[in-house]
Amino acid sequence: MDENIIYLKDRKIICENTIGIWFDRSKIDYEYEPGQYALITLLEPKYHDNEGNSRLFSIANSPSRKDILMFATRALDSAFNKNILELPIGTKATIGKPGGNTPLHKDVSIPAVFLIGGIGITPVRSMVEYSVLEKLPYEMYLFYGNKRKSLMAFYDEFSEWAKIKPDFKFIPVVEEPEKDWQFESGIITEELIKKYVNDFSKPIFYIVGPPQMVDTIESILIKNNVNPEKIKLERFG
């Protein structure tokens, strides 16, 4: 595999227990599709553990952003994350070839329904940002489930994109709503999906999140006669 060198540009906590990571990609010619992931390897690690210095990350920004590569990860106590938080800006890493099961479909006339849990939101950010920046007429529905709002990565960005892209519907769902919560509560269920999506035969469905959530929602779609070829999924964790 040819090595593509990227450089740590920024890192910060973007929501409760979640780190945002930005790398400079301006010195390489790196192509990927919105929704794909890649292997990141730190070349100058300070800390080491049995998991090694490489991680698969979904790319969280649109491929049309040629200056950066963005990733996000839960702030777990691992050597990799400690390195990300402590290594100096400019630290080198490599990025491998892109891959994954959930790249955005090409036909803009087919709606996209995203059924997402937790940090599984990262590839969806890439797809929605791509649609917004390129002014593509995808009809999109994002169901985003979390325990509470403070755990929702990119909440403000999705809310803003829903204002400027009329065919993008953002449906945040929390199990522990605050008193002033104005959106959906509980978990993503068949009834909730049908509240917003009238016709299950048209969309491509993307399910990304914890394995149990992915399996449950996949069974809901199959029960409603969704063609398995129109279901794309990734199990995180």
N, C-alpha and C positions, 0 to 999 in steps of 0.2 A: 504494500500500500504506500503510495506517495504521501509524504508528510506535508501537511499544510500548517505552517507556523502562525499562531495567533497570539495576541498579547493582552493580558489582563488590563482592562480600561477602567472599570469601576465595579463596586459591589456595595450593596446596602440591604438592610432589612426592608422589605416592601409590604409586608403585613405580618401579623402574629406568626412567629415561628417559621418564616419563609425568607430566604435570601435571594435577591436578584443579582445576577452576574452578567457583566458586559465585557466582551472581548472586541478588540480592534481587528477587523477583517480587511482593512483597506489595502493591505500589502499582498493579498492573495486573490486568485480568481476561483471563487468557491460557489458552486451552483447547487441549489436544493429546491424542493417543492414545499409550499406551505403545508405544515403538518408533519414534517419528517423529523427524525432524531439523528444524533451523531455521537460518536465516542470522543470524549475530551480526555486528554492525558496531560497531566502537569509534568513539566520537564525539570523543574527545580524545587521539588517538594521539601518542606521543612519537617513535616510529620509523616509517619508511615504506620500502616496497620495491615492486617491480613487481607483487607479488601482491595489493596493496591491503590495506585494513583490515577486510575482511569475510571470514568463513569459515563454511562449512556444518558444523554439529556435530550429531551425534545427541544427543538429550536423555537424560541418564543417570539421572534420578530419576523416580519415579512421579508421574503427573499429580495424584494425590491429595495430594501435598506442595505446598500452596499458598504456602509461604513462600519457596521457593528454586527455582532452575533450576541443575542441575548438568551439567557437561560435562567431558570429558577429552580430552587430545591428547598425542601423542608430542612430546617436548621438542626439536623441530627448531629449527635456528638461523634463524628467520624474524623479520621485524619484528613480526608479530602476536604471536608467543609472547614476544618480548622486552618488548612492551608489557604483556602479561598479567602477566609476572613483576615488572615495575617500576612500573606505574601505581599510584597510591594507591588504597586501599580507598575505595569510593564513586564511582569513576569511572563515567561514564555509557556505556551501549551501547544499541543497539536490537536487538530480536529480530523476525524476520519470521514470516510465516505458516508453520505446520508442514507438513511433507510427508514423502515417502519411501515405499519399497516394502515395508517390513517392520513395519507396525503389528500388534500382537497381535490374533489373530482373536477374535471375540466368543463363540463357542460353547465354553463351558468343558468340555463333554464330549469335545472333540477334543484329543488330546495335542499338545504342542508339543515339537519336537526342534530344538535350537539347535546348529548346527555352525559354530564361530566360531574365527577366527584373529586374534591380536594385538589392536589397538585396536578391532577390530570388535565388541568386547564391550560397548561403551557403550550401544547400544539395548537389549541384552539385560538389562542391569542395571535399566533402567526397567521392562521387562516383568515380571521376576521380583519386583522390589520391589513393584510394583503388585499382583501376585497374592498376595504375603505380607501386605501391609498391609490389603488388602480381603478377605482370607481366602477367596479364590476357589479352587475345587477343580480347577484345571488340573493335569493330569499333565504334568510338564516334565522334559526331559533336556537338560542343558547339557554339550556336548563343547567344551572350551576349549583350543585348541592354541597353544603358544608355544615359543620356543627353550629357555627355562629358567623356573623358577618366579619368579625375581626380576622378570620382565617381565609377570607376570600382575596386571593391574589388578583390584581388588575381590576378590582371592582369599579374604581373610578373611571378607568379607561373604557371598559365595556359600557358603562352608563353613558359616557360621552359619545361613543360611537353609535349607540342606539338613538341618540338625538340627531346625529347628522346623517345616518343611513336609515331611511324610513323602512327599508325591507329587512332590517335586523332587529329582532325581538330578543331582549335580554330578560331572562326569567331567573333571578336569584332565589335560592331556596335554602332556608336555615332550619335546623332542628331546635335551636334555642333562640327564638326571636326576642329582640329588645322591645321595649314598650312602644316605641315609635316606628317599628318595622312595618312597611307598607306593601311588602311583596309576599311571596309564598312561604308557608311554614311547613315543616315536616320533612319528608323525603320525596324523591322523584318517584311517582307512582304512575300506573296506567291512567288513572283518572286525571292526574295533573297534566300528563302529556296530551291527552285528548281535549283538555280545556283550551289548548292553544293550537294544536295540530289536528285539523279536521280530516285530512285524507292521508292515511298511512301508506298508500300505494305510490305516491309521487317522490318523497324525499329519499336522499341517502342519509342514513343514520350513523352517527359517530358516537361510540360509547367508550369513554376513557375514565379510569379511576380504579379504586380498590377492587380486587377480584370478585368479591361477593356482590358488590353493586353492579359490576359489569354483567355477571351471570344472570342476576335477577332481571335487569332491564332487557337483556338479550332475549330472555324467555318471554317477557311481555310482548316484544316485537314479533317474535315467532308465533305467539298465540294469536296475534292480530294479522297473521298472514303476510308479514313483511318477507320478501324474498331475501334469503340469507346473503345473496350476492350484493344486497343493498345495505348491509350492516358492516361497518368497519369498527374494529375495537382494539384497544390496548389495555392490558391489566397492569396497573402500577402497584408495586408493593408486594 
